[in-house]
Amino acid sequence: MFRPRKRGAALVAAVLAAGLTTPAAPAAPAAPPATSGAPAEAPRTVTLITGDRVVVTGAAVGAFQPGPGREGVVVHSTLRDGRLQVVPEDALKGIAAGRLDPRLFDVTGLIEAGYDDAHRDTVPLIVTGTPTAGLGATTALPAAGAVAAEPAKAEAGAAFRDLLADPGVTKVWLDGVLRPTLDRSTAQIGAPTAWRSGLTGKGVKVAVLDGGVDGDHPDLKGREIAERNFTDAPDNVDHDGHGTHVAATIASNDAKYRGVAPGAAILDGKVCRDGGCQESSVLAGMQWAVDQGADIVNLSLGGYDSPGVDPMEEAVNRLSDETGTLFVVAAGNSGRAKTVDSPGSADAALTVGAVRRDDDLAYFSSRGPRTGDGAVKPDITAPGVNIVAAKASQGTIGTPVGRRHVSLSGTSMATPHVAGAAALLAQQHPDWTGARIKSVLMASARPNPALTVFEQGTGRVDLTRAITATVGARPVSLAFGEQQWPHQDDAPVTKTVTYRNSGPQPVTFDLAVDLRGPDGRPAPAGLVTVTPATVTVPAGGEAAVAVTADTRVGTTDGLFAGAVVGGPTRTPLSLAREVESYDVSVAHLDAEGNPAPDHTTALVGMDNDVYTSLYDFDGTATARVPKGEYMARTVVRTGNRTAVLARPSMTVDADHTLFTFDARTAAPIDITPPAAGATPAIGDINVSRLLNGRRVVLNTAFLSGFVDMSIGHVGPVLTDDELTVSVGAQYQAPPVDGTAVNYRFRWVERGEVPTGFTRAPTEDELAEVRTTFAPAPADRQHLHSGNASPPDGSGGWSALLTVPGGGAVVDHITTDELTWGWSYLRLSPQYRSEADYSSYDRTYQRDGRYAERFLFPVMGPGLSALPATYLGLDRDRVTAQVPLFNDRDGNLGRGSAESARTALYRDGRLVGLAHDQVGQFTVEPGEARYRVEQDIARDPTGFELGTRASGAWTFRTDVLPAGQGKRLPLSVVRFTPELDASGGTPAGRLLRVPLTVEQQQGADNGEVGRIRVEVSFDDGKSWAAVPVAGGAALVRSPNAAGYASLRASGTDSKGNTFEQTLIRAYEITK
């Protein structure tokens, strides 16, 4: 049976931030054409399933380009807790109806999954139901009742329309990416006792669905009986070592590092590659595992869990029920409450958290409750810190322990301990189903009294008790859900727990409830009771007890959790008393005073975490929300007319509160650019409120501009400090002498939303910015955007406009109270974003003339003059993402790579390797000398210059206490020679190459003295040192045409080193 779970609230057009800051960017050019302000992050481009393209810089600003045939689309964006979601309005109803996965519009998540346009040219989908839409090639996923498909991004819009129109489609999901959730541990769980009883897992099949298993490792020789590759990797080899380590923890036969079930047979299903596990691959692997007769399936991986049952959870539940297989799944490594990963969140999964050797919870172990219904997860814990097991022959992760073993930490390492324990019970009781094994393992686990059930479930797995246990319980946990406030009239809820005794003698034990409230204090007596108080379970039989939750008892509201404790068993439970909450209704009237069925309303809490969308066909929508202060924005349509109404202050403190949005109170928006023939490209409205240090920004963008639109304020007027409103509009004017011309406006108002908005700027009220782009191949597409942000940082949306020919563009812009940032996107013929570049935020003066440039050489490593983290340490995780291709003018750049490598070494030994421009690596405690290496090659058909760049940096560090982070020492050298427009210098001449050392701000850098510079004229095959004088390298070009490559290295006064290489830095012309 599948659990009922609350459907998640639909997306709203909200931006939430506790003081927005602008992300970091490269250092300013030596002579910037405008005043440099806070830097911008390198842009990323993502094509949504709708076919619309989004460019984000990480700030509260971005650019949007509608897909083909979608020129008038309306867009709602959300920035909450650092995560950006962008939802075209025609997708909102699909999300609210449960037919579209919100992750399809989670731009941050899509980038994290490697689904941005620089990395992928398809949109990976899982479609449940019986689709008939033209999806192209599909892969059946019977475990989830679904198919997998990957429509090309260039055709995504058509696929989106077909899927929504297809009655056979139940839901369209993102085919997301799950992540692997990274001696004495077997003794800690009592495995030696089981071994002495003759239990080794012999005859039991355990499937390891991971990144592959090195079956030739001596510890695993003869253990693997079948293998299959479900990824697009060319082989089944374990290239990082995660899967081999997991398999060895289960079934190693090494004398010292013995697995929990050394006699178990391993089914090797490769479902992960390059550190990521596509959900469709995992689903196919799960089906294969049960078809192969797996008794246990180990899933040391997981990803985001949303309310409701997703395809991963559906597959675990369905296959468990149909086959009796037990799925043992990692809880995740997020280390916070409400972060248990899917599919560990599935009812049927045995979900595993991690503990240290003293049974205290590992700091990284994900905690419950489960998203959506507050149920107890994880179910159990096991050792997961510094676990030593086999090292794959090509493995790159972990701290080496001798030549053939490595130490790793994570719930990934805890999970195979439980899978191995389950294999021993499966051997001992071959007639037991996976559900029965799960019940006994949980009932016999050893709890840590210092931990809650949301941290440990029933406790740490204990084989000493499990192999002798005779009593188990079902269900294995109880979720009573939430009772609505007020609670004096709540109806008690009773659930049944059935105990089963497989032993030869009856078992009698007393029952009690151990329950604590949201404040950690014991719950009041009578909140949860169990009857009878004593139960006798007959030999070979069952006995049932009633557990009743009576939420009329007590005065504390919130989530309660604990367990029913009976003799050898613990049954976790959770319940919630809703905090003071009320039904709030919002009525919508159109421009003719009638109920408006066509509306989109966002309701966002100012003093709580609520955000929801309100919709109802009769014009009045109702939501239940906690008592508090709210802000709302609505879009009401009357035929072709649109009204945007905002109520920045809404106090909800009584039931059935009614707020009305009447389109008749709005007045027209009328903006007239000074150029005749200019056509609207985008219009957007930002309403930003500040309350007690928390800022909420509601944003709506109209890709057809402000056509037949009006705007109005609803409710009380606030102070200028409390409320900032900005209205933005952009237009395309006819080209002048073949150069594209745009008008980009934003105006700032305070205290209240304007009722009506009229502007007709003149040319002398605007600044002119001419942006020139470096020459590029003729078959490239060039896109450009400009974003203006008010002083409060609330930002806004920009139109991503085509630059014909890619030569130059002229923008006429407003300047008052604004900072501007510019982005440039260049697309390859294959639709890949081969160059994503952004400028610093700039300030301009009205009636001024300014120049900007993009992609001019030399392109090479560069850092920000203001704090930004390009090389950092967060507790024990090193992140490296050094910009290797900033351009001559300091614009921060990124794009698709032909090849990429990021690696970390500890005292000369490899810690980890990522085939990406970003690397994240977990390091062991103890001070050591580290070396970070990055190497990126770009497509030579797109870049004649700057074809490859690499760097290496060394530093000393130790891990930090939990919750602490720091920037690590990092120095780079920027080369800024004067070159011609094509990046060339004449052959045979002496070229002065100025050198500028840039260092990561906020890091413990030393002073850099002497810099060694070398040059190569054969693409790095040979190098020669060149003199350095007066802050510049002096390079004599050969008499023949060709290219010059540059290399620089040095050591700072604290012993940190750097070396960097740039192939084809500039051209030598004849």
N, C-alpha and C positions, 0 to 999 in steps of 0.2 A: 504494500500500500504506500502511495506517495503522499507526502505531507502537504497540507494546505499552507501556503505562505502568502503574505500580503504582497500584492502587486506593487512594484516600485512606482513612485511618483514620476509622472512624465517630466521631461526636461522643460526648463523655463529659460527665459532670456534674462539671466542674472549673472552678475559678476560680483563675487564676494572676495574681499581681501581685508586683512588686518593691516592696513597701511601698504599700499602697492608700491613696489620698487621696480625700477627699470633694470633688466638684466644687463650683464656686462658685455663689452665689445672691445675691439682692438684699440690700440693707442692712436691718438690723433695724428694726422699728418703734420709735417713740420710747419707748414703754413696753411692752416685750414681756411677754406673760403668762407666759413661762417663760424660763429662762436660755438665751441663744443660744449655740450652738456653731458648728462648721464649717457653711458654707452648703451648700445642695443645688442641683443644676442643674435648670433648667426641665424638667419631664417631657415625654416623647414617648410617644405611644400607637401601637402597631402591632398589627394583627390578622393572625395567622398563617394559613397555608393551612388549618390544622386548624379555623379558626373561633375559636380562643382569642385573647384580647386580653391584650397585655403592655404595662405602663406602666413605663418606665425613666427614671431621673434621671441616668444616667451613672455612678453609684456602684455598689458591689457589692450594691445592694439594688434591689428592684423590686416591682411588684404584678402579679397575674395573675388574670384572670377567665376561667373555662372557657367554651367555646362551648356553645350549646344541646345538651342531652343528653350533655354531657361533664363532668358535675359531679364525677366521681371520678377524673379524669385525674391521672397522676403526671408531674411536670415536672423535667427536668434542665437546669441552666444552666451556661454556660461563660463566664468572662471572662478573656481571654488577650490580652496585648499591646494592651489597650484596646478590644478588640472583644468584644461580648456576643452569645452564641448561646443561644437558649432552645428546647429540643427536648422536646415532649411525648413520653412514653415510647412511645406507639403509632406514632411516626414513626421511632424508632431503628432498627428492623429494616429499614424501607424504605431508610434511608440506608445501612446496612451492606450491604444487598443490591444497592446501586447503582440503586435505583428512584426515589429522591428526592434532589434536588439539595440539599446542605447549605446553600446560600445562601438557601433558603426559610426558614431558621431563624436566619440571621445578622441579628439585630435591628439592629446597628450599620449593616450594609450596606443594609438595607431603608430605614432613615432617610436614609442618604446618597443613596440613589437617589430619594428623594422618595416612597417607598411607605408612609410612615406615614399614620395615619388623618386627620391634618390636611390632607394633600395628595391622598389618593387613596382612593376607596371600592370599588376592585376589587383582585383579586390577579392580576397579569399572569403568565401561564404559557406555557411552550413544552412541548408534550407530544410525545414521539417514539413511534413505533410506529403502530398503527392503533386509536386509542381509539374506543370506542363509548359511553363514559360521557357523561351529559348535561352538556356543557360550554356549552351555548348556542351563540351565534355563534362560529365559528372561522375562521381565515385559514390557508390551506394554505401551507406552507413547504417545497416539494419539495427545495430545496438541502440541507436538514438532515433530510429524511425526517420532518417534524414538522408540527404545527399550532400556532397561537397562539390562546390563549383568555384571557378575563378574567372569571372568575366574580365576582359581587358578594361583598364581604366578609361581608355578612349571610347569604350562602348558601355560604360557603367550606367549612364543615364537611361539608356534604353532598357537595360536589364532591370533597373529599379522600377521603371514604369510597368514593365511586364510582370514583375513579381507581385507588386501591389494589386494589379488587376487580376491575378490568377486566383480563382476561388479554391484551388487545391493547395495553396500555400498556407500553412498554419503560422509559421514565423520564419523570418529571415534573421539569422544570427551571423555575427562575425566569426570566422574561423580563426579564433584568437591563438595566441602563443602562450603556452604554459612554460614555466621555468623549472629546471631541476632545483630542489630545495636543499641544497648542500647542507687481545691483550687482556684489559680488565673488564671491558664492557659486557662480555658474555657472562662473566662471573657475577657482575652486578645484577643481572636479571635472573640468576639461578640456573643458567644453562648446564653447568657441570652436574648438577643434581639430576637433570633429565638425561644427560649422557650416561651417567652411572646406572640409570634405569633401563639402558639399552635403546634410548630414543635418539635417532640421528636424522630423522626426516626421510629415511629410506622408503622408496616407493611413492613419494609425494612429489608432484610437479609444481614448481614455483615459477611463474612467468615474471621476468624482469623487463618491464617496458621502460626503456631509458635510451641512452645514447649508444647502445651496443655493449657487448661484453667480450673481453679478451679471453676466449676459451682456451687459448694456448698457455696462459699463465700457469705456472706450476701449482698454485693454490686451487685452480679451478679445472685442472686436467681431468677430463672424463665426466665433468658435471653437466656440460651443455649437451642437450639432446636434440635441439631444433633451433633454427634462427630464421629471421625474416626482417627485411628492411622495408619500412613503411614511409620513409622520407624520400626526398629527391637527391639524397647523397649518392655518390657513385658506388659506395661499398657499405658493408656492415661493420666496418672497423670502429672501435671506440677511440675517437681522436682526442677526447679530453680526459677520460679516465673515470668519469662519474659512474657510468653503468657498471664497469668492472668492480669498482669499490663497493657498490651496492650488492652486486651478486656475491662477492667474496664475504661480505658481512653475513649473508644468508648461508652460504654453502662452502666456504673455504675449508680445505683439509690440511692447512698448514698447522704444524705442531704448536707454534706460538700464537699465531693470529688465526685461530680456528673460528669458523663461522658458527652461527647458532645451530644450524641444521646441516652438518657437513655431508650427510647422505642424500640430501634432496637433489632432484634433477632440475636443471635450469632451462627454461624456454627463453631464448634471447630475442626480444622484439625491439628493433631499433625504431624509436618514434621521435627521437630528438637529434638535431644536428646544430653545430655552432652555438650551443647553449640555449637553443629554443626548441620547443616541442609544439608543432602545429596541432590544434585540437583534432582536426580530421585524421591526422596520423595516429594520434593516441586512440581515437575511437576505433579505427581499423585494427589497431594492435590489440585492443581489448576483445574485440570479436574473435580475432585469430587465437588469442590465448585460451578462451573458453572452448573454441573449436578443437584446440589441441589437447583438451582435457586438463587444463590447469586447475589445481585445487586452490592455489593461492596466487593472486596477482599483486605484485609490488609496484606501486606508483609513487616514486620519490620525486614528484613534480606537482605543480599546481599553478593556478592563476586566479584572477579576480572572480569573486562570487557575487552575483547579483541576487536580489530577492526573486523568489520563484525557482522553478526547476529548470536548469539549463541542459543542453544536450549531453554534457559530460556527466552530470548528476543522473539524468534519465538513464544513460547507458549503465552506470554502476548499479542503480536500483533494479533495472530491468534484468540485466545479466545475472545479478545476485539471486534474484527471485526465480529466474528460469533455470539456472544451472546449479545453484548451490555453491558457486565459487565465492571465495572471500576476497574482497578488494581491500588491501591494506595501503593507506594513502597518507602522504605527508600533510601536516597541518599548514605548513608554510613558515617562512622566516621573517615575517614583518614585525614581530615582537610587540604588537600593540593589541588592544582590545578590538573585537569585531573584525579580525583580519584573517580568519581561517579561509584557506583557499578552496576553490572548486578543482577537482571533484571530491576533495576530502569533506566538503560540506554535505555530500549526499547522505541520506538516511542510512543506507546499507553499508557505507564505507566504515571501516575501522580506522579512525583518524588518529594520527600519532603526533604528539608534541615531543619536544626534546628536553632532557634533563642533563645536568652535569653528573660527575661521579659521586657527588654527595646527595643526589636526588633533588637538588634545588633546580628550579626551572632555568633553562638556558635563556639568556637575555633576548635572543633572536626568535624564540619559539612563538608562533602566532597564537593569540588567545581568542576565545569566544567572547560573547555568544555568536551564534550563527546569524548572518545577515538576514533580515526580513521577519523572522519569527522568534528570535531570542532563544532558540534551542541550544542545548549543551553540546559543544564541540570545543576542543578535541575530545576523543573518547578515552585515550590512554596516553602514557608517555613511555619513553625508552631513552637510553643513553644516546646522545647526539653531539657530544663535544670532544674534539681531539680523538676521533675514532680511527684506529690504524687498520688498514686492509690493503688488498692487492692493488698495485699500480699497473695500469695498462701499459703495454709496450710503447704505445704512442701517446700515453697520457701526459697532460700538461698541468693538471691542477693538483693542489695539495702540497703539504710539506713533506719532503722525502724522509723516510725512515729506512735506512739501508738502501739497497738497490731496487728491491722489488715491492716495497710498500710505501704508502703515503698516509698522512694524517689529514682528515677532513672533519669539518663540523657542519651541522645543519639538521633540520628535521628529515632531510634526505638520508642521513646516516642513522637516525633513530628508527625510521620506518622499516628497514630490513631486519632490525632486531625483532620487531613484532611479527614480521612476515615469517622469519625463521621460527619464532615461538609457535606461530600458528601451524607451521609445517610439522613440528614435533607433536602437537595435539592431533593433527590429521592422521599421522602415523599411528598414534596411540588409539585413536577412535575413528577408524576408517568409515564408519557409518554416519559420522556427524556431518551436518551441513556447515557451510561457512558461517551462517547466522548463529549456530550453536557454539562454534569455536569462538566467535566474537563475544558471545554472552559469557562464556567461562573465563576468557582472558580478562574481560572487564571486571567480572565479579571477583576474581582472585587477585587483581592488581593491588599494589601496596600504596596507599595514599600518603602524601606529605601533608601533615596537618597545617602547615604554613601556607599552603596553596589553595586556591578556589577551584571549583569544578570547571570553570571557564579557562583555567590555566592547565589543568592536569586530567580532566575527566575523572575517572575513578582512581587514577594513580599510575605508578610505574609498573610496567609488566613484571610479573613475578612467576617464573616457571616452577620454582620450588612449590608454590601453592597451586599453580594451575594444573600440574600433572596429577595432583591428588584431589583436586576439587571435584565435587559431585553435584554441587548446586549452582544453577545459573538462573538468570531472570530474563523475562521478556515482557514488555519491551526493555531494551537495555538502558533507555533514558526516557524521561517524561518532560514534555513541554506543554504547560497549561495556557500559554498565550497571555494576552493582555486583557484585563477587565477595564471597562470604560469608567472614567471619573464622572460623578462622585461615586463613592463605593458603599454607601450605607444600604443601597438596594441591590448589591451584587448577588447573583445566584451562585451558590457553591458548585464547583465542578469536580467530578469524581472520575478517576481513571483506575484501571485495574493493572496490577503487576502479578504475573504468574511465575511462581518458582517451580523449577523442574529438578528432580533429584535422580541422578543416574546411578546412585550407589545402592548397595545391598541392604542398607539399614535406613530407617526413617531419620529425618533430621529435624530437630526442634530448635527454634531460636526466637529471641525477642526482636521486635521492630521498633525503630525510632527514626525521627526526622532531624537531620542536621541542616539547618537553613540559616542563611545570612542575607541581610538587606543591602541596598545600594551603598550604605554607609559603612559596611563591613561588620555591623553589629548583629548579634543573634536576632532572628525574627521573633515576633511575639508568639506566645503559645496559642495554638489553635489556628494559626494561619494555614498550616498544612498538617493534617492528621492522617494516621494510618490505622486501619482496623482489619482484623483484630490486632492487638498489640503483641500477640505471640502466635506463631504459626508452626505447624508440623507438616513437613513435606514427606509423604510416604515414599518408601523405597520403590524406585522405578516409576514414580508418579509425579503428580503436580498438585500445587495448592495456590489459591489466588487470594490476594488481599486488595482492599480498596484504599486508594490514596486520594484524599479530598483537599482541595484548595478553597479556602473561604476568605476571599479578599475583603470581606466586611471587617475583618479583624485587623486592628492596628491603625496607625495614622501616617506612617511613612509611605510615600509613593515612590515608584521606580521599580527596578528589576531585582528580584530575589533569586538566589540560586543555592543549591545544596544537594543533598542526597537522602534517599531512604536507606537506612543502614539496618541490615538484618543478618546477624551472624557472620557468615563468610562473604556476604555480598554487599555491594553498594550500587544503588540505582540513582544516577544523577537526575536532578529535576530543576526546572526554572519556571518562574511565573512573574507577571508584571502587574502592578497597580498603576494605571495610567495617571500621569501628573495632571494637575488642573488644566482642563482643556475644554474647548467650546466649538460648537458648529458655527462657522461663519459663512454667510451667503453673499455672493456678488451678483448683482443684476446688471445686465447690459442692454442699453437702449440704443437703437440705431439713429441715424440722422433725421428720421421721420417720427421718432418717438415710440417706435414699436420694439418689442423684444427682439434682440439681435442674436440669431443662431450662429452667425459668422463672427466669431471673436476668438482671441487668444490672450489669455490673462496669466500673468506671473505673480505669485504671492511669495514673498521672501521674508523670513524672520530677521529682525534687527538684533534681537537679544537671544536668539536660539538658532538651531541649525536647520529649521524647516525651510524647504523651498518646494513649491508644487505649482502645477498648472491647473487652472480651473476652466472647465468646459462643460456646456450642456446645450442641447439643441433648442431648448425653449428660452434660452437667453439668461437663465439664472442658474448659477453653479454653486455648489456647497462643498466645503472641506472642513475637516475637523483638525484643529491646530491647538497647540498649547497656549495658555494665556501669555500675552506679551505684545510687543510693538512690532509692527510689520510695515512693509512697503509693497506697493503693487503697481503694475503697469499693464495696460490692456490695449489691444488693437481691435477696433470695431469697424466692420465693413458694412456699407449700405450700397449695394450695387458696385459701381466702380469707384465709389468714394471711400476713403479710409481715414479714420480718426485715431490718433494716438493720445491716450489719456493716462496720466500718472497721478497716483496718490502717494506721496512720499511718507505720510504718517497715517497709520491705521492702528488703533489700539483695540485689541481683542480682550475683553474682560467680562463678557456676558454671553449667554447662549443665544443662538439664532440672530447674531448681529448681522445686519444687512447693510452692505455698501453698494452704491449705485454708480455706474459709469454711463453717462449720458452723452452720446456723440454730438448732441445739439449744443453742448456747452463749449465745444472746441471751435477754433477759428483757423482760417486757412494758413498754410505755409506757402510763401511766395518769395522765391529767390531768383534773381535775375543776374546772370553773369554779364560782364561788359562786352563779350565778343558775340557778334551776330552769328547765328547758326550753331551755337554750342548746344550739345545734346546731353541730357543727364546720364551719368554713369552709376551713381550711388548716392543715397541720402541716408543718414543715420542719426539716431537720437540717443544720447546717454543721460541718464538721470542718476546722480551719485549722491548718496546720503551718508553722513558720518554721525555715528552715535556711540558714545563711550569708547572711542578709539577704534571702532569697527566700521569699515566702509563697505557699502553695498552699492553696486552699479548695475542698473538694468539697461540693456542695450538692444535695439532693434535696427536692422539695416534693410533698406529697400533698394534692390538692384535696378529698379526702373526710375529711381529718384523720387522726389516729392511731387508726384503727379496726382492731382485731385486729392490732396492730403491736408489734414488739419491737425492741430495740436492743442491740448488744454491741460490745466491744472485742476485737481480735485482735492478737497480737504484743506486743512490749515496750512498757512504760509509759515515757512521755517526761517531761521536766520541765515545770513550769507555763509557763515562758517559751517552750518549743518548741511546745506544743499547746494550742489553745483550741477548745472545742466549745460550740456554742450550739444549744439546742432551742427552736423557736418554735411557738406554737399560737394560733389565733384562732377565735372563736366568735361567732355571732349569737344574741342573747337576744331574747325577746319585746319589742316596742316598749313604751315607757312614755309615756302621754299622747300617743301618735302620733309620738313621737320614736324613731328607730332607736337600738338599744343594742348595742354590740359589746364583746367582751373580747379583748384582744390581749396575748399573753404572749411573753416570751423570757427564758431562763435561761442563764447562762454557767457552764461547767465547764472545768477545766484539767487537763493532764497525761495524761488518758486519756478515751476515749469511755465514757460511763456504760453499764454493763451493767444494763439496766432503768432506768426513769425514772418517778418518781411525784411529782406535785405536786397540791396542793389549796389554792390561794391563797384567802385571805379578803379581804373588801372593804377592810379596813383595811391590807392589805399592798399595795394598788393605788392608783394615782393616777386621778382622774377628769378627763377632758378633754372639754369640750363645745365642738364646732365648729359655728359658724353660717355659713350660706352666703347670699350676697346674693340678693334676689328674681330670678327668671328666668322666661321664658315657660313656660307650663304644659306645652307639648309637648316639653320637654327632658328628657333622662335624666341623672341625677346619680349619680356614682360616687366613692367615697372610699376611701383606703387609708392605713394607718399602718405605718411600717417602723422596726424597732428594730435598732441596730447595736452590737455589743460594742466594747470599747476597741481591739481590733486592727483594726477597720474591716471585718471580714469580712462584715457585713451579713446579709441574709436576705430571704426572700420574704414578701409580704403578700397577703392576699386583697383584691381590688378589689370592694367591696361597694356595692350599690345603696342610695341614700338616698331613701326614698320622699318625693316632694314637694320634695326639695331644700332643706328648711328648716334642719334641724340634725341632729346625730348626737352621741351620747355614747359615748366609749370609755373602758373601764377597763383600765389598762395596768400592767405591771410596770415597775420603775424602776431596780433595782440594776445598776450598771455599764453603763447603756444611754444612748444618745442616740436621740431619736425624730425622725422627719420625717414630714410629712403631705402627701398629694397629693389634688388634687380634679380630676376630669375631668367635663366637661359635653359631652354629645353632642347634636347637632342631629337633627331628624327624618330627615335624609339620612345619618345614621350618621357624620357628620364630628365630630372632636373640636374643637369651636369654642373650648374653653377647657381648657388643661392648666396647672395651677398647683401649685407645691410650696412648702412652708414651709421655714424654717431647721430644721436639726436642733436638737432641744430636749432639755434635761434636766429631769426632774421629780422630785419627792419623793413617797415613798409616803404615802398617805392625804391627799394634797393635792388641791385643786380648781383647775382651770385652764380658761382660755377661749382659743379660737383662732377666727379669722375668715378667710373667703375671698371675694374678688371685690367687696369694698366699695370705693366710689370715695373719692377720686379715683384713677383708674387712669392711670398715665403712666410716663415713663422713670424707671428706677431701677437702681442698681448695688449691688454687694456691698461690705460693709465689709471683707472679706478678699480676698486676691488672687484674681482671676479675669480671664480674657481675653475682653473683649467687643469690643475693637478692637486688633488685634495685627499684627505684622510678623514673618514667618518668612523670613529671607533676603531674597527679593524678592517675597514674596506677602503682600498685605494681606488680612486677614479682618475683616469687619465683621458683628456680630450684636448690636447694642445692644438690650436689652430695652425696648420702648416701652410696655408695658401692665402693669407691676407694679401690684399693688393697694395700697390704703390702708395695709395692715398689712405691706407689704414682701415679700409672697409673689411669687416669680418666676413670670411667666406667659408662655404661648405658646399658640397655637391656629391654627385655619384662618383664612385671610385672604381677603376678597373681592378684594383687590388688594394687591400688595406690590412695592416697588421699592427696590433698593439700588444705589447708584452711587458711583464714585470718579473724582475729577478731579485732574489734575496740572497745576499752574500754569494753571488755568482750562480745560484741555482734557480731555474725557472719556476716561478710561482704560478703563472697562468698566461694564456695566449688567447687573444680575441682577433678574429679576422674581420675587424671593423675599425672605424675611425674613433671609437670610444671603447675603453676597456675598464672593467670593474673587477677587482681582485681582492679576495679575503686573505689576510696575512695573520701569522701566528704571533703571540706575545713575545716580547724580548726585543731589545734594540738591535738593529741590523742595518747594513748598508744596502740600499735598494737602487735598482737601475730600471728606469722606464724607457722603453723603445717604441717609437711610432714610425711607420713607413707607409706612405700612401702614393699610389700611382694613378694618374688620371688618363682618360681616354685620349690618345694622341691625335685622333681625328677631330677632337673638339678643342685641344689646346696644343698649339705649336710650342708655347713657352710654359715653363713651370709644369713639366710633364710628371715629375716625381719629386717628392720631398720626404726627408726622414730626419729624425732627431733622437737623441738619447740624453737622459738626465739622471744624475746620481745624487743621492742624499741619504742621510741617516734619520731613522725615526723608530719609535716604538708605538704599539697600539695605545689608544686613549680610553679613558673610562666611558662607560655607557652614556650616550647622549651628548658626547663631545666630538667636535670635529676641528680641523685646521687646514689651512692652505700650506702646501709643501713648497720648498725652495724650487724656483723655476726661473731660468734666464734664457732669453733668445736674442739673436742679433738680426736686426732688420737692415737690408741692403737697399739704398735709395739713390742709385746713379741716375744721371740725366740721360734719358734715351729718347729716340724719336718716337713718333706716334704709334709705330708698329713694334716698339720694344727693341730697337736695334741701335748699334753703334758702328761707325766705319771701321773696316779692317785696318790693322797696322797702327792704330792710334792708342795712346795711353788714356785709359778711362779711370776717373776718380770715383770710387764706390764708397760713399759715406756709410759709416757703421753706427747704428744706434742700439744700445743694450736696453732691452725691456725686461722687467722683472715682475713676477706675480706679486701684486700688492697684498700686504697682510701676511706674507710668509717670512720665514727666518732666512732671508737671503743675505749673503755677504757682498762686499764690493767686488766688482769685476775689474781686474787690472788689464793685463795683456791679453789680446785676442789674436789667435792664430787663424789666418785666412789662407785658403788654397783655391786654386782654379784648375779646371779641367776643360780641355777643348775637344774631348772625345767621349762625351756623355758619361764621365765618371770612371773610365777605364784606367786613367792615370791622372795623377795630381801633382801640382807644383806649388810651393809656398810663394806668396807674394808679399811685398813690403806693406807695412801698415804705418802711416804717419799722419798726424793731425786729425785723428778720428776717422780716417778713411783708408781703404785698401787701394793700392795703385796697381791696375791690371793692364798689361800691354797686350792688345789683341794681335793675333797672328795676321798674316797678310791674306790668308784665304778666308772665304766666307764659311760660316758655320755657327756654332752655338757655344756659349760659355756657361759652365756650371760652377757653382760656388759652394765652398765648405768653410765653416767657422767652428772654432772650439775654444774653450777656456775654463778656468776654475775661479770661483769666487773666494773671498778671504775666509770663508767658513768651511771650505773644502768641498762644496757642492760643484759638480762639473756639468758642462753642457757640450754637445757637439751636434751640428746640424748640417744637412746636405741638401742642396737644391739643384736638380738636374735641369739644364736648359734655362738658366736664369734670364738670359737675354740673347739676342741674335747678333751675330757679327756680319755686317753687310759689306758687299764689295762694290 
